[in-house]
Amino acid sequence: MKTIFSGIQPSGNLHIGNYIGALRQWVNLQNSESKIQNSELFFCIVDLHAITVPQDPRVLKGKILEVTALYIASGIDPKKSHIFVQSENPDHAELAWILNTITPFGQLERMTQFKDKSQKHEANVGLFDYPVLMASDILLYDTDEVPVGEDQKQHIELTRDLAEKFNSKFGQTFKLPMPMIQKDAARIMSLQNPASKMSKSDKDPLATINLLDSEEEIREKIKKAVTDSGSHISKDQGSEALSNLISIYSAFVNKSFEGSYDELEGKSYSEFKTLLADLIVETLTQIQKRYKEIAGEKSILKDILEEGREFAKDKSSKKLLEVKEKVGLGM
Ligand code: AQP
């Protein structure tokens, strides 16, 4: 039995970075893994992670169902994958507390996401502890593989370290998960600043393309995306900004980065941008069509989340009991 676990924070508008780095991979995995017997896929909406930076409570609640609908609209099939909300299963927070007690302070201080986010927001203990909660999400389910964008690699490494440490201290308990990061387009950058990751919290609306953006917005954002002083695509030039756009192209056209570069060589930037915008519009229009069908069906979405929670809780509570026994907790 192979277990796959991943999640997205309902901390804003899902963007094409989330789609390329995570969602699209999950759907491909789901559709290939379901042909292989006995694999279990968990796709969580990690709301406890989301509150490590300030959230408006009413917006957050709405985003949880929006993200659920976007999972389904992107191709996650609740009959093949278990979708649930992190805070609906208290085992995640409880295991995180136990793992905190074996986590070296210095290791958390080295996490680049914490360093970045604590510059943008007032640092709180939850933000510092974010990777331990993520380790607990993953380890509760005996996860084999975690499909994520490249920005999460360091957190999976910490997860493996904590699993090894717990196992050597208390006896074999946790599986060591592997990060699953695609070779190309693993980190999509801002359309306005190729040095920073495309991110939900970016204040510049031109920096991200959101999954629910209109066709007009998508075309406008691609048109205004920064490139460089050149005018035609050439392998000799290759700025970071242009490489980022070609990465996005390669993901949407489902080709390697190199293959896409070869195909696009010689095209003018404006010709390329039109092609890229067409591709993104085509994919997002399909997702948005399915989203419109499901987003209003709140009771169906809640039933899907409840089924997912029950399934997840059944598995996680056994693991948590085993952990508590080993650590010597309880009566
Ligand atoms: N730019 C990206 N390129 C590739 N993959 C990405 N992911 C996120 N951004 C990119 C992947 O999406 C999954 C969920 O990530 P998240 O919920 O942590 O979302 P986020 O957009 O990464 O959040 P931010 O923007 O960093 O934080 P906030 O919400 O504070 O703005 C992960 O698998 C991630 O790798």
Boltz pocket constraint, residues with backbone or C-beta under 6 A from the ligand:
constraints:
  - pocket:
      binder: B
      contacts: [[A, 7], [A, 8], [A, 9], [A, 10], [A, 11], [A, 12], [A, 17], [A, 18], [A, 19], [A, 20], [A, 21], [A, 22], [A, 53], [A, 147], [A, 148], [A, 149], [A, 150], [A, 151], [A, 152], [A, 185], [A, 186], [A, 187], [A, 188], [A, 189], [A, 197], [A, 198], [A, 199], [A, 200], [A, 201], [A, 202]]
      max_distance: 6.0
